[in-house]
Amino acid sequence: MTSSKLKDPALDKLFEAILLLENEDECYRFFEDICTIAELKALGQRMEVAKMLEQDCTYTHIAEKTGASPATISRVKRCLVYGADGYRLILDRLKERKKTVDSENTP
């Protein structure tokens, strides 16, 4: 159980719903309904920024590649260093998944 400052019944129900999504297509359908295009693009951009920060890319390079503002890059960096470890959790899982997929595709 988490001790998030954001915890409330409405968010609990939202996260419960997200956990019921079974594949990428369902994610697209649900998030397209629940978020604006700009909100979704911002979330995707933040994930890309986090991956690039993890790879020690410079803020300038990240801004050029993603279009993220210095404020967004700085916020993501702050979350990576001082946050609730949500980015770290998912970045580690994505790396593990990539390793698994790569090993399955290696003859």
VEXDREN-2710 file (C-alpha; in Angstrom, 1 decimal):
% VEXDREN-2710
k/r/px/py/pz
1/MET/0.0/0.0/0.0
2/THR/1.2/3.5/-0.8
3/SER/1.3/6.6/1.3
4/SER/0.9/9.0/-1.6
5/LYS/-0.1/12.5/-0.9
6/LEU/-2.6/12.2/-3.8
7/LYS/-4.4/9.2/-2.4
8/ASP/-8.2/9.5/-2.5
9/PRO/-11.2/7.3/-3.5
10/ALA/-11.6/8.9/-7.0
11/LEU/-7.9/8.2/-7.9
12/ASP/-8.2/4.7/-6.4
13/LYS/-11.1/4.0/-8.8
14/LEU/-9.2/5.5/-11.7
15/PHE/-6.1/3.4/-11.0
16/GLU/-8.3/0.3/-10.5
17/ALA/-9.8/0.9/-14.0
18/ILE/-6.3/1.4/-15.5
19/LEU/-5.2/-1.9/-14.1
20/LEU/-8.1/-3.6/-15.8
21/LEU/-6.8/-2.6/-19.3
22/GLU/-5.4/-5.7/-21.0
23/ASN/-3.5/-4.4/-24.0
24/GLU/-2.1/-1.4/-25.8
25/ASP/-5.3/-1.0/-28.0
26/GLU/-7.5/-0.8/-24.8
27/CYS/-5.1/1.8/-23.3
28/TYR/-5.4/4.0/-26.4
29/ARG/-9.2/3.7/-26.4
30/PHE/-9.5/4.5/-22.6
31/PHE/-6.9/7.3/-22.5
32/GLU/-8.3/8.9/-25.6
33/ASP/-11.6/9.1/-23.9
34/ILE/-10.4/10.2/-20.5
35/CYS/-7.6/12.7/-21.5
36/THR/-7.2/15.4/-24.1
37/ILE/-4.7/14.9/-26.9
38/ALA/-2.4/17.5/-25.3
39/GLU/-2.5/15.7/-21.9
40/LEU/-1.6/12.4/-23.5
41/LYS/1.2/13.9/-25.6
42/ALA/2.6/15.6/-22.4
43/LEU/2.6/12.3/-20.5
44/GLY/4.3/10.6/-23.4
45/GLN/6.8/13.4/-23.7
46/ARG/7.6/13.1/-19.9
47/MET/8.3/9.4/-20.3
48/GLU/10.7/10.1/-23.2
49/VAL/12.4/12.8/-21.2
50/ALA/12.8/10.4/-18.2
51/LYS/14.4/7.7/-20.5
52/MET/16.8/10.3/-22.0
53/LEU/17.7/11.7/-18.5
54/GLU/18.5/8.1/-17.4
55/GLN/20.8/7.9/-20.4
56/ASP/22.6/11.0/-19.2
57/CYS/21.5/13.1/-22.2
58/THR/21.9/16.9/-21.9
59/TYR/18.9/19.1/-21.4
60/THR/19.7/20.7/-24.7
61/HIS/19.7/17.4/-26.5
62/ILE/16.5/16.3/-24.8
63/ALA/14.8/19.6/-25.6
64/GLU/15.8/19.3/-29.3
65/LYS/14.6/15.6/-29.6
66/THR/11.4/15.9/-27.6
67/GLY/10.3/19.5/-27.7
68/ALA/10.1/19.6/-23.9
69/SER/10.7/22.8/-22.2
70/PRO/13.6/23.2/-19.7
71/ALA/10.9/23.4/-16.9
72/THR/9.5/20.1/-18.0
73/ILE/12.9/18.5/-18.2
74/SER/13.8/19.9/-14.8
75/ARG/10.5/18.6/-13.2
76/VAL/11.1/15.1/-14.6
77/LYS/14.7/15.2/-13.3
78/ARG/13.5/16.3/-9.9
79/CYS/11.0/13.4/-9.8
80/LEU/13.7/10.9/-10.8
81/VAL/15.9/12.1/-8.0
82/TYR/13.5/13.1/-5.2
83/GLY/10.1/11.7/-6.3
84/ALA/8.1/8.6/-5.4
85/ASP/10.2/6.3/-7.6
86/GLY/7.4/5.9/-10.1
87/TYR/9.6/6.7/-13.1
88/ARG/12.3/4.4/-11.8
89/LEU/9.9/1.6/-11.3
90/ILE/8.5/1.8/-14.8
91/LEU/11.9/2.5/-16.5
92/ASP/13.4/-0.6/-14.8
93/ARG/10.4/-2.7/-15.9
94/LEU/10.6/-1.4/-19.5
95/LYS/14.4/-2.3/-19.5
96/GLU/13.6/-5.8/-18.2
97/ARG/10.9/-6.3/-20.8
98/LYS/13.2/-5.2/-23.6
99/LYS/15.8/-7.7/-22.4
100/THR/13.2/-10.4/-22.4
101/VAL/11.9/-9.6/-25.9
102/ASP/15.5/-9.2/-27.2
103/SER/16.5/-12.6/-25.8
104/GLU/13.4/-14.3/-27.2
105/ASN/14.2/-12.8/-30.7
106/THR/17.9/-13.9/-30.6
107/PRO/18.5/-17.2/-32.5
END
